Amino acid sequence: MDARILAIEAAIAGLIESQRQLRADIKSLQVTVVVTAIASVLAIGAINATVFSNMLAAFKSGADVGAFQTELLKTQAELAETQVEVKRQVEATATLLKKMEARERQQAEAANSRRN
C-alpha cells in the first residue's frame, strides 16, 4: 500500500511539474504573442507613414507641375501679344520707310528738274 501511495504521489508530483512547465510555456507564448502584436502595429504604422509621405510628395509634385503649366500658358500669351506688337511696329516702320523713299524721290526729281 505504501508503494502505491508513493507511486500516486510521484505521479501527482510529475503532473504538478508538468503543469508548471506548461504554465511557463504558456507564459513564454503570451510574451511572444504580445511582442509580435506590438511589432506588427509598429510595422503597419511605418508602412502607413511611408505611403502617406509618398502620396504627399506626389501631390506636391503635381501641384508644382500645374503651377508651372499655368505660368507657361501665361508666358505664351504674353509672347503672342509681344509678337503682335512687333508685327505692328514692323508694318509702321515699313510704311514710314516707303514715305521717306517717296519723299527722297520727289526731292531728287525736283532737284533734277531745276537743273534742266
C-alpha positions in Angstrom: 0.0 0.0 0.0 2.9 2.4 0.8 4.4 1.7 -2.6 1.1 2.5 -4.3 0.8 5.8 -2.3 4.4 6.6 -3.2 3.6 5.9 -6.9 0.5 8.0 -6.8 2.5 10.8 -5.1 5.2 10.5 -7.7 2.5 10.6 -10.4 0.9 13.7 -8.8 4.3 15.3 -8.4 5.0 14.6 -12.1 1.7 16.1 -13.1 2.4 19.2 -10.9 5.8 19.6 -12.6 4.3 19.1 -16.0 1.6 21.7 -15.2 4.4 24.2 -14.0 6.3 23.6 -17.3 3.0 24.0 -19.2 2.4 27.3 -17.4 6.0 28.5 -18.2 5.5 27.6 -21.9 2.1 29.4 -21.9 3.7 32.5 -20.3 6.5 32.4 -22.9 3.9 32.1 -25.6 2.0 35.0 -24.2 5.1 37.2 -24.3 5.8 36.1 -27.9 2.2 37.0 -28.9 2.4 40.4 -27.2 5.8 41.3 -28.7 4.6 40.1 -32.2 1.4 42.2 -31.9 3.4 45.3 -30.9 5.9 44.8 -33.7 3.0 44.3 -36.2 1.3 47.6 -35.1 4.6 49.5 -35.4 5.3 48.0 -38.8 1.8 48.9 -40.1 2.3 52.4 -38.7 5.6 52.7 -40.5 4.1 51.5 -43.8 1.2 54.0 -43.4 3.7 56.8 -42.8 5.7 55.9 -45.8 2.7 55.7 -48.1 1.4 59.0 -46.8 4.8 60.6 -47.3 5.0 59.3 -50.9 1.4 60.4 -51.7 2.1 63.9 -50.2 5.2 64.2 -52.3 3.4 63.1 -55.4 0.6 65.6 -54.7 3.1 68.4 -54.2 4.9 67.4 -57.4 1.6 67.5 -59.3 0.8 70.9 -57.8 4.2 72.2 -58.9 3.6 70.9 -62.4 0.2 72.6 -62.5 1.7 75.9 -61.4 4.5 75.5 -64.0 1.9 74.8 -66.7 -0.1 77.9 -65.7 3.0 80.1 -65.7 3.9 78.6 -69.1 0.5 79.4 -70.6 0.7 83.0 -69.2 4.2 83.4 -70.8 2.9 82.1 -74.1 0.0 84.6 -74.0 2.5 87.4 -73.3 4.7 86.2 -76.1 1.8 86.2 -78.5 0.9 89.8 -77.5 4.5 90.8 -78.0 4.7 89.2 -81.4 1.5 91.1 -82.4 3.0 94.4 -81.2 6.3 93.7 -83.0 4.4 92.9 -86.2 2.5 96.2 -85.9 5.8 98.1 -85.3 7.4 96.5 -88.3 4.5 97.4 -90.5 4.6 101.0 -89.2 8.3 101.2 -89.9 7.8 99.8 -93.4 5.2 102.4 -94.1 7.4 105.2 -92.8 10.3 103.9 -94.9 8.1 103.9 -98.0 7.1 107.5 -97.3 10.7 108.6 -96.8 11.8 106.9 -100.0 8.9 108.6 -101.9 9.9 111.9 -100.4 13.5 111.4 -101.4 12.5 110.5 -104.9 10.3 113.7 -105.1 13.2 115.8 -103.8 15.6 114.1 -106.3 13.1 114.7 -109.2 12.7 118.3 -108.1 16.4 118.8 -108.0 16.8 117.2 -111.4 14.0 119.3 -112.9 15.6 122.5 -111.6 18.9 121.6 -113.1 17.4 121.0 -116.5 
